[in-house]
Amino acid sequence: MQNQTAKGSSLFRTVACGLQDLILSLTARQGQSLAEIGLMLPVILVTMVGAIEIGRVAYASIEVSTAARAGVQYGCQNESNAENASSMEQAALDDVNLTGMTASASYSCKCSNGSTTSCTSNTCTSGTHLEEYVTVTTSYSMNSLFKYPGIPQTYSLSGYATMRVRQ
């Protein structure tokens, strides 16, 4: 009987030691996971901030290009709109959600053979005709959210669009 009691207490000690080892093992794993998160969190945050910054620049670039297209679309509708540079510039500025963007518009003419001419006096040679064009250039400077080493603090974005005036 005493032999069975010794076996039982030995078995109890083995189970108790096994449970203790399991608990220590689980606690060590939780500490390891916490250390891994602590090491990876800065890398994840820097990557996330970089992705946000790239998204901001891409959005602003698309807005600036789209604004230039909106300006020339307004100007190319007819000759009256094409000659009104301030209205084309305003159409470009009204198209964006960016404060501080600038726009400049121009109206030019050339002959169908490629030679330049004045829009007021048609000096195209016979067999060619006058072609009228409007051009809008937009520009915008944006600041980055943070200072990054080796990357400029300010980004200069520009848009350019040219379209033939409807005749």
C-alpha positions as CSV (number, residue, x, y, z in Angstrom):
1,M,0.0,0.0,0.0
2,Q,2.8,2.3,0.8
3,N,4.4,1.5,-2.6
4,Q,1.1,2.6,-4.3
5,T,1.0,5.8,-2.3
6,A,4.6,6.6,-3.3
7,K,3.7,6.0,-6.9
8,G,0.6,8.2,-6.6
9,S,2.5,11.1,-5.0
10,S,5.2,10.7,-7.6
11,L,2.6,10.8,-10.3
12,F,1.1,13.9,-8.7
13,R,4.5,15.6,-8.6
14,T,5.1,14.8,-12.3
15,V,1.7,16.2,-13.2
16,A,2.2,19.3,-11.0
17,C,5.7,19.8,-12.5
18,G,4.3,19.4,-16.0
19,L,1.5,22.0,-15.3
20,Q,4.1,24.4,-13.9
21,D,6.3,24.0,-16.9
22,L,3.3,24.5,-19.2
23,I,2.3,27.7,-17.3
24,L,5.9,29.1,-17.5
25,S,6.1,28.2,-21.2
26,L,2.9,30.0,-21.9
27,T,4.0,33.1,-20.0
28,A,7.3,33.1,-21.8
29,R,5.5,33.0,-25.1
30,Q,3.3,35.9,-24.2
31,G,6.4,37.9,-23.3
32,Q,8.0,37.0,-26.6
33,S,4.9,38.1,-28.5
34,L,4.9,41.4,-26.6
35,A,8.6,41.9,-27.5
36,E,7.9,41.1,-31.1
37,I,5.0,43.6,-31.3
38,G,7.2,46.2,-29.6
39,L,9.9,45.7,-32.2
40,M,7.6,45.7,-35.2
41,L,5.2,48.5,-34.2
42,P,7.5,51.4,-35.2
43,V,8.1,49.7,-38.6
44,I,4.4,49.3,-39.1
45,L,3.7,52.9,-38.1
46,V,6.4,54.3,-40.4
47,T,5.1,52.2,-43.3
48,M,1.5,53.4,-42.6
49,V,2.5,57.1,-42.5
50,G,4.5,56.7,-45.7
51,A,1.5,55.1,-47.4
52,I,-0.7,58.0,-46.2
53,E,1.8,60.5,-47.5
54,I,2.0,58.9,-51.0
55,G,-1.8,58.8,-51.1
56,R,-1.9,62.6,-50.3
57,V,0.6,63.4,-53.0
58,A,-1.2,61.2,-55.6
59,Y,-4.6,62.7,-54.8
60,A,-3.2,66.3,-55.1
61,S,-1.5,65.4,-58.4
62,I,-4.7,64.0,-59.8
63,E,-6.6,67.1,-58.7
64,V,-4.1,69.4,-60.3
65,S,-4.1,67.5,-63.6
66,T,-7.9,67.3,-63.7
67,A,-8.2,71.0,-63.0
68,A,-6.1,71.8,-66.1
69,R,-8.4,69.6,-68.2
70,A,-11.5,71.3,-66.8
71,G,-10.1,74.7,-67.8
72,V,-9.4,73.7,-71.4
73,Q,-12.7,71.9,-71.7
74,Y,-14.4,75.2,-70.8
75,G,-12.3,77.1,-73.2
76,C,-12.6,74.8,-76.2
77,Q,-16.4,75.0,-76.3
78,N,-16.4,78.1,-78.5
79,E,-14.2,81.0,-79.6
80,S,-15.7,83.4,-77.1
81,N,-14.7,81.1,-74.2
82,A,-11.3,80.5,-75.8
83,E,-10.4,84.2,-75.8
84,N,-11.4,84.6,-72.2
85,A,-8.3,83.4,-70.2
86,S,-9.6,84.5,-66.8
87,S,-12.8,82.4,-67.3
88,M,-10.7,79.3,-68.2
89,E,-8.5,79.9,-65.2
90,Q,-11.6,80.2,-62.9
91,A,-13.0,77.0,-64.4
92,A,-9.8,75.2,-63.5
93,L,-9.8,76.6,-59.9
94,D,-13.4,75.8,-59.4
95,D,-12.8,72.1,-60.2
96,V,-10.5,71.4,-57.3
97,N,-10.6,71.1,-53.5
98,L,-7.1,72.5,-53.0
99,T,-6.5,76.0,-51.6
100,G,-3.5,77.8,-53.0
101,M,-3.5,76.3,-56.5
102,T,-2.8,78.6,-59.4
103,A,-3.9,78.4,-63.0
104,S,-2.8,80.2,-66.1
105,A,-4.6,80.0,-69.5
106,S,-3.5,80.9,-73.0
107,Y,-5.1,81.0,-76.5
108,S,-3.0,80.4,-79.6
109,C,-3.4,79.6,-83.3
110,K,-1.5,77.8,-85.9
111,C,-2.1,76.8,-89.5
112,S,-3.0,73.2,-90.3
113,N,0.4,72.7,-91.9
114,G,2.0,73.4,-88.5
115,S,3.3,76.9,-89.0
116,T,2.4,79.5,-86.3
117,T,0.2,82.5,-87.1
118,S,-1.6,85.2,-85.3
119,C,-5.2,84.5,-84.1
120,T,-6.4,88.0,-85.2
121,S,-5.0,87.9,-88.8
122,N,-5.2,84.6,-90.6
123,T,-2.0,84.4,-92.6
124,C,-2.3,80.7,-93.5
125,T,-1.3,79.8,-97.0
126,S,-3.9,78.5,-99.4
127,G,-4.9,74.9,-98.9
128,T,-4.4,75.2,-95.1
129,H,-6.8,76.5,-92.5
130,L,-6.5,78.2,-89.1
131,E,-6.6,76.0,-86.0
132,E,-7.2,77.5,-82.6
133,Y,-5.9,76.0,-79.3
134,V,-6.4,76.7,-75.6
135,T,-3.8,75.7,-73.0
136,V,-4.2,75.7,-69.2
137,T,-1.3,75.1,-66.8
138,T,-2.0,74.5,-63.1
139,S,0.5,74.4,-60.3
140,Y,0.2,73.6,-56.6
141,S,2.8,73.3,-53.8
142,M,2.0,71.0,-50.9
143,N,3.9,70.3,-47.6
144,S,4.5,66.8,-46.4
145,L,3.1,65.8,-43.0
146,F,6.5,65.0,-41.5
147,K,10.1,65.7,-42.2
148,Y,11.6,62.6,-43.8
149,P,15.4,62.3,-44.2
150,G,16.4,62.6,-47.9
151,I,12.9,63.6,-49.0
152,P,11.9,67.2,-49.7
153,Q,9.5,68.9,-47.3
154,T,7.5,70.6,-50.2
155,Y,6.2,69.0,-53.3
156,S,5.6,71.0,-56.4
157,L,2.9,69.6,-58.6
158,S,1.8,70.8,-62.0
159,G,-0.9,70.0,-64.6
160,Y,-0.9,70.9,-68.3
161,A,-3.6,70.5,-70.9
162,T,-4.1,71.6,-74.5
163,M,-7.2,71.2,-76.6
164,R,-8.3,72.4,-80.0
165,V,-11.2,74.9,-80.0
166,R,-14.4,73.7,-81.6
167,Q,-15.0,75.3,-84.9
